Amino acid sequence: MGAKARVVDGFKLWYSGSIRAKNGVGILVDKELVDSVVEVSRKSDRIMAIKVVVGSVILNVVSVYAPQIGLSDEVKKRFWEDLDMFV
């Protein structure tokens, strides 16, 4: 739970989640690239991104966890609107 980062076996994990064992999203970065991460953006417990500088290239990595069957249409609509604005 929370919006945090931690080291896992030499890799760095950035994550965001609000309810234990329900929603959550994360990005695991290799130890060789950890120092190249220049920005972490967390939109919600379903949408986050990191910006990585590799040489002269800037990579934007987006990780999402889309709502699944059983959730209301309003939750799904809000997710797609948030993702559209985020990207």
C-alpha positions as CSV (number, residue, x, y, z in Angstrom):
1,M,0.0,0.0,0.0
2,G,1.1,3.6,-0.6
3,A,3.1,5.4,-3.2
4,K,6.7,4.4,-2.4
5,A,9.9,2.9,-3.8
6,R,12.1,0.1,-2.5
7,V,15.1,-2.0,-3.5
8,V,14.4,-5.6,-4.3
9,D,17.4,-7.9,-5.0
10,G,19.4,-4.9,-6.4
11,F,16.5,-3.8,-8.6
12,K,14.4,-0.7,-7.7
13,L,10.6,-1.0,-7.5
14,W,8.4,2.1,-7.7
15,Y,4.8,1.3,-6.9
16,S,1.4,2.8,-6.0
17,G,-1.6,1.1,-4.4
18,S,-4.4,2.1,-2.1
19,I,-6.1,-1.1,-1.0
20,R,-4.0,-4.1,0.0
21,A,-4.5,-7.0,-2.4
22,K,-6.9,-5.1,-4.6
23,N,-5.4,-2.5,-6.9
24,G,-1.8,-1.6,-7.5
25,V,0.7,-0.8,-10.2
26,G,4.5,-0.8,-10.2
27,I,7.6,-0.6,-12.3
28,L,10.7,-2.6,-11.6
29,V,14.0,-1.2,-12.9
30,D,17.2,-3.0,-13.4
31,K,20.1,-1.9,-11.1
32,E,22.1,-0.6,-14.1
33,L,19.3,1.9,-15.0
34,V,18.2,3.0,-11.5
35,D,20.4,6.1,-11.5
36,S,19.0,7.0,-15.0
37,V,15.4,7.4,-13.7
38,V,14.8,11.2,-13.6
39,E,11.0,11.3,-12.9
40,V,8.3,9.2,-11.3
41,S,4.7,10.2,-11.8
42,R,1.9,8.4,-10.0
43,K,-1.6,9.3,-11.2
44,S,-3.5,6.7,-9.1
45,D,-3.3,3.1,-7.9
46,R,-3.9,2.1,-11.5
47,I,-1.7,4.5,-13.5
48,M,2.0,5.5,-13.1
49,A,5.0,6.3,-15.3
50,I,8.7,6.8,-15.0
51,K,11.1,8.8,-17.2
52,V,14.5,7.2,-17.9
53,V,17.4,8.8,-19.7
54,V,19.4,6.3,-21.6
55,G,22.3,7.9,-23.4
56,S,20.8,10.8,-25.4
57,V,17.3,9.2,-25.4
58,I,14.5,9.9,-23.0
59,L,12.2,6.9,-22.4
60,N,8.7,7.2,-20.9
61,V,7.6,3.9,-19.4
62,V,3.9,3.8,-18.5
63,S,2.4,1.0,-16.4
64,V,-1.4,0.6,-16.0
65,Y,-3.7,-1.8,-14.4
66,A,-7.1,-1.6,-16.1
67,P,-10.4,-2.2,-14.3
68,Q,-11.7,-5.7,-14.8
69,I,-15.1,-7.4,-15.2
70,G,-17.3,-6.8,-12.2
71,L,-16.5,-3.2,-11.7
72,S,-19.0,-0.5,-12.6
73,D,-19.1,1.3,-15.9
74,E,-18.3,4.6,-14.0
75,V,-15.1,3.2,-12.6
76,K,-14.0,2.0,-16.1
77,K,-15.0,5.3,-17.7
78,R,-13.0,7.3,-15.1
79,F,-10.0,5.0,-15.6
80,W,-10.0,5.6,-19.4
81,E,-10.4,9.3,-18.9
82,D,-7.5,9.5,-16.4
83,L,-5.3,7.4,-18.7
84,D,-6.2,9.6,-21.7
85,M,-5.3,12.8,-19.8
86,F,-2.1,11.2,-18.3
87,V,-0.8,10.1,-21.7
